[in-house]
Amino acid sequence: MSVINLGIIGGGQLGSMLCEAAKKLSIKTTIYCDDVNAPAQNFCDEFIHGDYSNKEKIYKFADKADVITYEFENIPFETLNEINKLKLVLPKPSVNRLIQHRLAEKDFINKLNIRTTRYVLVEKKQDLETLQDFLPGILKTTTLGYDGKGQFPIKKIEDIKKINIDFSKGYILEKLVKLKQEISVIITRFGNNDYEIYEPIENTHEDQILKFSKIPADINEKIFNLSKDWSIRIAEELKYIGTLCVEFFIDRNENLYVNEIAPRVHNSGHLTINAYNVSQFENHIRAVCSLKKIPLKKISNAKMINLIGTQINQFKGNKKFENNEFFYDYLKKEIKEKRKMGHITKLI
C-alpha cells in the first residue's frame, strides 16, 4: 500500500499539529503557505512557499498531494476551487466560501432553525444611525477578521461619530447578548450520519482572543445536549468532511446562540490532544484521508492556557513541568503582541 501524501494549505500552529498527527498515522505532509517563516515547516515533510494566486506553485503543490485540506478559512475561494479541479479538497471549497461571509453564514444557520444573535447588514455609516435597536452591538467585517480583528464594539449611538471605518468593505452589526458563558463543540464528520463529537468546551476570552479552555464545561444538561445537536445538524447540512468547530454564546437566561462556525480544527480543541484517545487533529486526518474511525474516549478532564506574545518566554527551556502538564511551543520566529505563541494543557 502506497503512502498517502496530504497537502495542507496554511502553515500556522494548526498546520503544525495536523502534520504531527499525520506523522503518527504514517502519512506524509506537504505544506503550502504564503508566509516564508511559517512554523509548520518544522513539522511537515515538504514546504512550498508561494502566494495563493501563484498558479504555477499551486499546481506543483497539488501534484504532490493525494488529498488536500486547509488549516484556516481565509484562503481565496478561487484558489481552493482551482485546486479542487486537480485534487480532492476537503472540506469542500463551497463550505469555505459560505463560512467566509458572516452574513451568508448566519443566514444559513437561521434557515436550520438554529438561534444566532440578531444581526443586520451595514453598507454605509449612515445605516448605523437607524439601528439603535441593535445596540449595544459589535460591528464586524463580513469577510476576513479573527481574534478581534475587523471588529468594532458600539455601545451607544454617539459612538458612531468616533468610528473611522472603510465602508467599501461589507459589515454586519450583531446585537450583543447579556453573556454568561462561551462554549465550543468540535465534531469530526466522516460521512452521512457518521461522526465523532467531543463534549462541549468552556472558553474564556481576553481582548477578544481565546485565553482559557476547559472540560467539562460548567453548563446544564439541556445546553450540553442542544449544543451537540446543533453542531451535528450544521455538519450534516454542510455535508462536511473533517473536523469542524461551532462556537456558542450562552446568555444569562440560559439561552444558547451559535456565534460562528470554524470549518477546520480549532484553538479550543487543543486540549483534545492530551484529554482524549484521538485528538481533533488525528480525527481530521482520518476523515479527509478516508481512514478508519475510532470511537472517542475521554482520558481526563483538562484545561488549556494560551500563551500570548511574550508569555511564552517564561516557559521556553523549562523542563520542570508536572506529569499532568504539557507545553507546546509553536516555534514562531517572531513574538508579537496578541500573537498565539504556544499553549499549556493540564489534565485535571
C-alpha positions as CSV (number, residue, x, y, z in Angstrom):
1,M,0.0,0.0,0.0
2,S,1.4,3.4,-1.0
3,V,1.9,6.2,1.5
4,I,-0.7,8.9,1.5
5,N,0.6,12.4,0.9
6,L,-1.7,15.0,2.5
7,G,-1.5,18.6,1.2
8,I,-2.2,21.3,3.8
9,I,-2.8,24.9,2.9
10,G,-1.6,27.2,5.6
11,G,1.4,26.9,7.9
12,G,0.4,28.1,11.3
13,Q,0.2,26.2,14.6
14,L,-2.9,24.3,13.4
15,G,-1.0,23.2,10.3
16,S,1.9,22.1,12.6
17,M,-0.4,20.0,14.7
18,L,-2.0,18.4,11.7
19,C,1.4,17.4,10.5
20,E,2.3,15.9,13.8
21,A,-1.0,13.9,13.8
22,A,-0.3,12.8,10.3
23,K,3.1,11.5,11.2
24,K,1.7,9.2,13.8
25,L,-0.5,7.7,11.1
26,S,2.5,7.3,8.6
27,I,1.0,10.0,6.3
28,K,3.3,12.4,4.6
29,T,2.5,16.1,4.6
30,T,3.2,18.9,2.2
31,I,2.5,22.5,3.4
32,Y,1.7,25.4,1.0
33,C,1.8,28.8,2.7
34,D,2.3,32.4,1.7
35,D,4.4,33.0,4.9
36,V,8.1,32.2,4.3
37,N,8.5,31.8,8.1
38,A,5.5,29.6,8.6
39,P,6.2,27.4,11.7
40,A,4.6,24.3,10.2
41,Q,7.7,23.9,8.0
42,N,9.3,22.5,11.2
43,F,6.8,19.6,11.2
44,C,6.0,18.8,7.6
45,D,7.8,16.6,5.1
46,E,7.9,19.3,2.4
47,F,7.2,23.0,2.5
48,I,6.3,25.2,-0.5
49,H,6.2,28.9,-0.1
50,G,4.1,31.0,-2.5
51,D,1.2,33.4,-2.9
52,Y,-2.2,31.9,-3.1
53,S,-2.6,33.4,-6.5
54,N,0.6,31.8,-7.9
55,K,-0.9,29.1,-10.2
56,E,2.4,27.6,-11.1
57,K,3.3,26.8,-7.5
58,I,-0.3,25.9,-6.6
59,Y,-0.2,23.2,-9.4
60,K,3.2,22.0,-8.2
61,F,1.7,21.6,-4.7
62,A,-1.5,19.9,-5.9
63,D,0.6,17.5,-8.0
64,K,2.4,16.2,-4.9
65,A,-0.7,15.5,-2.8
66,D,-3.3,12.8,-2.9
67,V,-5.9,14.8,-1.0
68,I,-5.8,18.5,0.2
69,T,-7.1,20.2,3.3
70,Y,-6.6,23.6,4.9
71,E,-5.9,25.0,8.4
72,F,-7.6,28.3,8.2
73,E,-10.7,29.7,6.3
74,N,-9.3,33.0,4.9
75,I,-8.0,31.3,1.7
76,P,-9.4,32.7,-1.6
77,F,-12.3,30.5,-2.8
78,E,-10.9,30.8,-6.3
79,T,-7.6,29.1,-5.1
80,L,-9.4,26.3,-3.4
81,N,-11.8,25.8,-6.3
82,E,-8.9,25.7,-8.8
83,I,-7.1,23.1,-6.7
84,N,-10.3,21.0,-6.4
85,K,-10.3,20.6,-10.2
86,L,-6.9,18.8,-9.8
87,K,-7.2,17.0,-6.5
88,L,-9.9,16.5,-3.9
89,V,-10.1,19.3,-1.4
90,L,-11.8,18.6,2.0
91,P,-13.7,20.3,3.4
92,K,-15.1,21.1,0.0
93,P,-14.5,24.7,-1.2
94,S,-18.2,25.7,-1.2
95,V,-18.2,25.2,2.6
96,N,-15.3,27.6,3.0
97,R,-17.0,30.2,0.6
98,L,-20.2,30.1,2.7
99,I,-18.4,30.5,6.1
100,Q,-16.0,33.2,4.8
101,H,-19.0,35.5,4.6
102,R,-20.6,36.3,8.0
103,L,-24.0,37.3,6.6
104,A,-24.3,34.2,4.5
105,E,-23.1,32.1,7.4
106,K,-25.7,33.5,9.8
107,D,-28.5,33.2,7.2
108,F,-27.5,29.6,6.7
109,I,-27.7,28.9,10.4
110,N,-31.0,30.6,10.9
111,K,-32.5,28.6,8.0
112,L,-31.8,25.4,10.0
113,N,-34.0,26.9,12.8
114,I,-30.8,27.4,15.0
115,R,-30.6,30.6,17.0
116,T,-28.0,33.3,16.4
117,T,-27.7,36.8,17.9
118,R,-29.7,39.4,16.0
119,Y,-27.8,40.9,13.1
120,V,-28.2,43.3,10.2
121,L,-26.2,44.2,7.1
122,V,-24.5,47.6,7.2
123,E,-23.4,49.1,3.9
124,K,-22.6,52.6,4.9
125,K,-22.0,54.6,8.0
126,Q,-25.4,56.3,7.8
127,D,-27.1,52.9,8.2
128,L,-25.9,52.7,11.7
129,E,-27.9,55.8,12.8
130,T,-31.2,53.9,12.4
131,L,-30.0,50.8,14.2
132,Q,-30.5,51.9,17.8
133,D,-32.4,48.6,18.5
134,F,-29.2,46.6,17.7
135,L,-27.1,48.4,20.4
136,P,-25.0,47.7,22.3
137,G,-23.6,45.7,19.4
138,I,-20.4,44.8,17.6
139,L,-19.7,45.8,14.0
140,K,-17.8,43.1,12.1
141,T,-16.5,42.8,8.6
142,T,-18.5,40.3,6.6
143,T,-15.3,38.7,5.4
144,L,-11.8,38.1,7.0
145,G,-11.1,39.0,10.6
146,Y,-10.3,36.8,13.6
147,D,-9.1,37.2,17.1
148,G,-10.9,40.5,17.3
149,K,-9.5,41.9,14.0
150,G,-12.1,43.7,11.9
151,Q,-14.4,44.1,14.9
152,F,-15.7,47.4,16.4
153,P,-17.8,47.5,19.6
154,I,-20.5,50.1,19.6
155,K,-22.2,50.7,22.9
156,K,-24.4,53.7,22.1
157,I,-25.4,55.8,19.0
158,E,-22.9,58.5,19.9
159,D,-20.0,56.1,19.4
160,I,-20.7,56.0,15.7
161,K,-19.3,59.5,15.3
162,K,-15.9,58.3,16.6
163,I,-15.7,55.3,14.3
164,N,-13.3,55.7,11.4
165,I,-14.1,52.7,9.2
166,D,-13.5,51.9,5.5
167,F,-17.1,51.2,4.4
168,S,-16.0,50.0,1.0
169,K,-15.9,46.6,2.8
170,G,-19.1,44.9,3.9
171,Y,-20.2,44.8,7.6
172,I,-22.8,43.3,9.8
173,L,-23.9,44.7,13.1
174,E,-24.6,42.0,15.7
175,K,-26.6,42.8,18.9
176,L,-24.7,41.8,22.0
177,V,-26.3,39.3,24.3
178,K,-26.0,39.5,28.1
179,L,-23.3,37.0,28.1
180,K,-22.9,34.4,30.7
181,Q,-20.5,31.9,29.1
182,E,-18.9,30.9,25.8
183,I,-18.6,27.3,24.7
184,S,-17.5,25.4,21.6
185,V,-18.3,22.0,20.2
186,I,-15.8,20.1,18.0
187,I,-17.2,17.5,15.7
188,T,-15.5,15.3,13.1
189,R,-17.8,14.1,10.3
190,F,-16.7,11.1,8.2
191,G,-19.9,10.8,6.1
192,N,-23.7,10.7,6.3
193,N,-24.6,10.5,10.0
194,D,-21.2,9.1,10.6
195,Y,-19.3,11.3,13.1
196,E,-17.4,11.6,16.4
197,I,-18.2,14.5,18.6
198,Y,-16.3,15.9,21.6
199,E,-18.0,17.2,24.7
200,P,-18.6,21.0,24.9
201,I,-15.6,23.0,25.9
202,E,-15.9,26.2,28.0
203,N,-13.9,29.1,26.8
204,T,-12.7,32.4,28.3
205,H,-11.5,35.3,26.1
206,E,-9.3,38.2,26.9
207,D,-9.2,41.2,24.4
208,Q,-11.3,39.0,22.0
209,I,-8.5,36.3,21.9
210,L,-9.1,32.9,23.4
211,K,-7.2,32.6,26.7
212,F,-8.5,29.6,28.6
213,S,-10.4,26.4,27.6
214,K,-11.6,23.6,29.9
215,I,-13.6,20.4,30.1
216,P,-16.0,19.7,31.5
217,A,-17.9,22.9,30.7
218,D,-19.9,24.3,33.6
219,I,-23.2,24.0,31.8
220,N,-26.6,22.3,32.4
221,E,-27.7,19.1,30.6
222,K,-30.0,21.0,28.3
223,I,-27.2,23.2,26.9
224,F,-24.9,20.2,26.8
225,N,-27.2,18.2,24.6
226,L,-28.5,21.1,22.5
227,S,-25.1,22.4,21.6
228,K,-24.1,18.9,20.3
229,D,-27.4,18.5,18.5
230,W,-27.0,21.9,16.7
231,S,-23.4,21.0,15.8
232,I,-24.4,17.7,14.3
233,R,-27.2,19.4,12.3
234,I,-24.8,22.0,10.9
235,A,-22.2,19.4,9.9
236,E,-24.8,17.2,8.2
237,E,-26.4,20.1,6.3
238,L,-23.0,21.2,5.0
239,K,-22.2,17.5,4.1
240,Y,-18.9,18.3,5.9
241,I,-15.9,16.0,5.8
242,G,-13.3,16.7,8.5
243,T,-13.2,18.5,11.8
244,L,-15.5,21.4,12.4
245,C,-15.9,23.8,15.4
246,V,-19.1,25.5,16.3
247,E,-18.7,28.4,18.8
248,F,-21.6,29.3,21.0
249,F,-22.8,32.1,23.4
250,I,-24.9,31.4,26.5
251,D,-26.9,34.3,27.9
252,R,-27.9,35.0,31.5
253,N,-31.3,33.3,30.9
254,E,-29.6,30.1,29.7
255,N,-30.4,30.7,26.0
256,L,-28.0,29.2,23.5
257,Y,-26.8,31.0,20.4
258,V,-24.4,30.0,17.6
259,N,-21.7,32.6,17.3
260,E,-19.6,31.3,14.5
261,I,-18.6,28.2,12.6
262,A,-14.9,27.4,12.0
263,P,-14.5,25.0,9.1
264,R,-11.3,23.5,10.5
265,V,-9.6,22.3,13.6
266,H,-9.8,24.9,16.4
267,N,-7.7,26.5,19.1
268,S,-10.3,25.5,21.8
269,G,-9.7,21.9,20.8
270,H,-6.0,21.8,21.6
271,L,-6.8,20.1,24.9
272,T,-8.1,17.0,22.9
273,I,-4.5,16.1,22.2
274,N,-4.0,15.0,25.8
275,A,-7.6,14.6,27.1
276,Y,-8.8,12.1,24.5
277,N,-7.7,8.9,22.9
278,V,-8.0,10.6,19.5
279,S,-7.3,14.3,19.1
280,Q,-9.3,16.7,16.8
281,F,-6.2,16.8,14.6
282,E,-6.0,13.0,14.2
283,N,-9.7,12.8,13.6
284,H,-9.5,15.4,10.9
285,I,-6.7,13.4,9.1
286,R,-8.7,10.2,9.4
287,A,-11.8,11.8,7.9
288,V,-10.2,13.6,5.0
289,C,-7.9,10.6,4.2
290,S,-10.8,8.1,4.4
291,L,-9.1,6.2,7.3
292,K,-10.8,4.1,9.9
293,K,-12.9,5.9,12.5
294,I,-12.0,5.2,16.1
295,P,-14.7,5.7,18.8
296,L,-13.8,8.6,21.1
297,K,-12.9,8.1,24.7
298,K,-12.1,10.8,27.2
299,I,-9.0,10.1,29.2
300,S,-9.2,13.0,31.6
301,N,-10.7,16.4,32.3
302,A,-8.4,19.2,31.2
303,K,-7.8,22.9,30.9
304,M,-5.7,24.7,28.3
305,I,-4.0,28.1,28.6
306,N,-2.9,30.0,25.5
307,L,0.4,31.7,25.7
308,I,0.1,35.1,24.1
309,G,3.0,37.3,23.0
310,T,5.9,37.4,25.5
311,Q,4.1,35.0,27.9
312,I,5.9,32.2,26.0
313,N,9.3,33.3,27.3
314,Q,8.8,32.1,30.9
315,F,8.2,28.6,29.7
316,K,10.8,28.1,26.9
317,G,13.5,25.8,28.1
318,N,11.6,24.9,31.2
319,K,11.9,21.1,32.0
320,K,10.1,21.2,35.3
321,F,6.6,20.6,34.2
322,E,4.4,18.2,36.2
323,N,3.4,14.8,34.8
324,N,-0.1,16.2,34.1
325,E,1.2,19.3,32.3
326,F,2.0,19.5,28.5
327,F,3.8,22.5,27.0
328,Y,3.6,23.3,23.3
329,D,5.8,25.8,21.6
330,Y,4.6,26.8,18.1
331,L,8.2,27.7,17.1
332,K,7.1,31.0,15.6
333,K,10.2,33.1,14.8
334,E,8.8,36.5,15.8
335,I,7.0,37.3,19.1
336,K,4.2,39.8,18.5
337,E,1.6,41.3,20.8
338,K,-1.7,39.4,20.7
339,R,0.0,36.5,18.8
340,K,-0.6,33.0,20.0
341,M,2.9,31.6,20.6
342,G,2.2,28.3,22.4
343,H,-0.1,26.7,25.0
344,I,-0.1,24.6,28.1
345,T,-2.6,21.8,28.7
346,K,-3.1,20.5,32.2
347,L,-5.0,17.2,32.9
348,I,-7.2,17.6,36.0
